[in-house]
């Protein structure tokens, strides 16, 4: 019974999103005031990129004819992706350069304070990106190695 109650609480817990947290704690990180702005921008542009990639104009036509609207969508998606990559690098500089800030708001020294929820959300979402990229490269390397070994085994069987 207690287990199902815990699962229900976790499932019903409101999931924070980057723009909402950035807006909620906009002035709650004097140590690095760009962190909330970083979360707002990365959330909004990520959402825009996701929505635009789902539109029919983002797909190439099956006939191979050049569609000017498709070209504009591809150019916009490319520019947004490059911007998000550069913004991610800037955000990492802002986030990791103040590791670990003071989470206790002190009235005498406010300049070293950063809201704990805001900072840890930004820190772990950035760290999660690195973990996922590392896993992607690790899995890709293993698949590539398996393919090479299978092809080599097939070549050895063909020689005999």
Secondary structure, DSSP 4 states (H G I P E B T S, - for coil): -HHHHHHHHHHHSPPP-HHHHHHHTTTS-TT-THHHHHHHHHHHHHHHHHHHHHSGGGSPPTT----HHHHHHHHHHHHHHHHHHHHHHHHHHHHHTTPSPB-S--SS-GGGB--HHHHHHHHHHHHHHHHHHHHHHHHHHHHHHHHHHHHHHHHHHHH-
